[in-house]
């Protein structure tokens, strides 16, 4: 379960069919959380994690490309110090 301690300051309006709405009501009652929280968690699970994985894949791809193209020796000390900045 994703917990967000951030300020909620963006709003959207979503229409659900009766069947899906009843499912959300049932699940939110069982979990004792609001439907809004339930929807935020579902969106976070699906899209936020997906976005992070895409960013990681791009970073790995870039690293591998640079290692294959660059024939110079890797300065691990410089790499470690760079990593400490972030």
Buried (B, 14 or more C-beta within 10 A) or exposed (E): EEEEEEEEEEEEEEEEEEEEEEEBEEEBEEEEBEBBBBBBBEEBEEEEEEEEEEEEEEEEEEEEEEEEEEEEEEEEEEEEEEEEEE
